[in-house]
Amino acid sequence: MFIDRIALILVIVGALNWGAVGLFSFDLVAWLCGGQAAIVSRIIYTAVALAGIWCVSLLFRPREIDARE
């Protein structure tokens, strides 16, 4: 499903950003968008949070059988 892939990409971006914050005290999103309080940064943070919530649903979905297997 397309939205699952988008959500997964956003979660990966968020994880990499948090990794940079934890390891290097460097917030890439804030740096690219003009600070943590900038509206673009807040939109990105919100999109990543919503993607994380969406990805929780992936844990509870039955696994689809791939026809290629």
N, C-alpha and C positions, 0 to 999 in steps of 0.2 A: 504494500500500500504506500502511496506517495507521501502521505502525511507522516507515516512512521519513519521514513527515511529522513525527511526534513527535521523531525523532532530529534532523531538520533544524531544528526549532524550538529544541531544546536546544543545538544547535551555534551557532545565531544568538545565543541568550542568552549563551552562553559567549564568543562573539566580541565582543559588546557589552561584557561585563564586562571582558575583557582590554583592550579599547580604552579603557575608563574607567581601568583601572589604568595603562596606558601613558601616556595623555594627562594625567590628573589625579591620579594616585597615589591613586585611590579605588576600593576593592573593594566593589561594590554588594552582592554576595552576602554577604560578611562583615558589612557594615553592617546588612543586613536580618535576618541570622540570629544576630547576637551574637558575631561574631568568626570568624576563620578556623579555629579549633580546635573550634568548636561542632559538635555532631553533625549538625545540620541542614545547615550549610555543607558539611561533608565529604560528606554524601549528595548534595547538589547538584553539588559538584565531581566526584564519582564518576559521577553520571548524565550529566553533560556529557562526561566523558572516554569513557564507553561509547558515547554517541551519536556522538562523533567517530570512534571505531573502526568503528561500524556504517556511517557515511557513506562510509568508504573503499570499502565494497562497492558503493556507487552508481557509482563510477568504472569498475568492471569489469563491470557488468551491460549486456546488450544493450538498446538503446533500444527501448521499446515504441512501436508505431505507434498513434497516436490515431485512432479511427474517425471523429472529427469532421473530420479534415483532408482 
